[in-house]
Amino acid sequence: MAYSGQYIRIQRDAGGIFASNRALIRAARGKLKKSGLTRHKRKARHYWLRDLIAIHQTQQKKYINNRL
C-alpha cells in the first residue's frame, strides 16, 4: 500500500517509523496552517490525526513482521 508524501514527511520529521504517537502529532501539527489549528476545525483535525496514527501503527506492524 502506498502512502502519501504528506505522511512520509510527517513521519520523517517525527523521528522515523518508531516515533511515538506524541512526536507524530507534534510533527503533524507543525505542518498545519494557522487556520487548521483553530477551535473551529478541531473535530476535522482530530479525525485526520487518528487516521495518521492508524497508518503509523500499521507501518510499525508491517516493519516488525518483516524483520522477524
C-alpha positions in Angstrom: 0.0 0.0 0.0 1.4 3.4 -1.0 1.1 6.3 1.4 1.0 9.9 0.7 4.1 12.0 0.7 2.5 14.1 3.4 2.5 11.1 5.8 6.1 10.3 4.9 7.2 13.9 5.6 5.4 13.9 8.9 6.9 10.5 9.9 10.4 11.7 8.9 10.0 14.9 11.0 8.7 12.9 13.9 11.7 10.7 14.0 11.0 7.7 11.8 9.0 4.5 11.9 9.3 4.1 15.7 8.4 7.6 16.7 5.9 7.9 19.5 2.3 9.0 18.8 3.1 12.2 20.7 6.0 13.0 18.4 3.9 12.2 15.4 1.1 14.5 16.5 3.6 17.3 17.2 5.2 16.9 13.7 1.7 16.8 12.1 0.6 20.0 13.9 3.7 21.7 12.6 2.6 21.0 9.0 -0.9 22.6 9.5 -1.8 26.1 8.6 -2.7 28.5 11.4 -6.3 28.2 10.4 -6.1 24.4 10.8 -5.2 24.8 14.5 -8.3 26.8 15.4 -11.1 25.5 17.6 -13.5 25.6 14.7 -11.6 22.9 12.9 -10.9 20.8 15.9 -13.1 17.8 15.0 -11.7 17.6 11.5 -8.2 17.8 12.9 -8.8 15.0 15.3 -10.2 12.7 12.6 -7.1 13.5 10.5 -4.7 12.8 13.4 -6.5 9.5 14.2 -6.1 8.4 10.6 -2.5 9.4 10.7 -1.8 7.4 13.9 -3.6 4.4 12.4 -1.4 4.5 9.3 1.6 4.9 11.6 0.7 1.8 13.7 0.1 -0.2 10.5 3.5 0.7 9.2 5.1 -0.3 12.5 3.4 -3.7 12.5 4.5 -4.3 8.9 8.1 -3.4 9.7 8.2 -5.7 12.8 6.6 -8.6 10.9 9.0 -8.3 8.0 12.0 -8.3 10.4 11.1 -11.5 12.2 
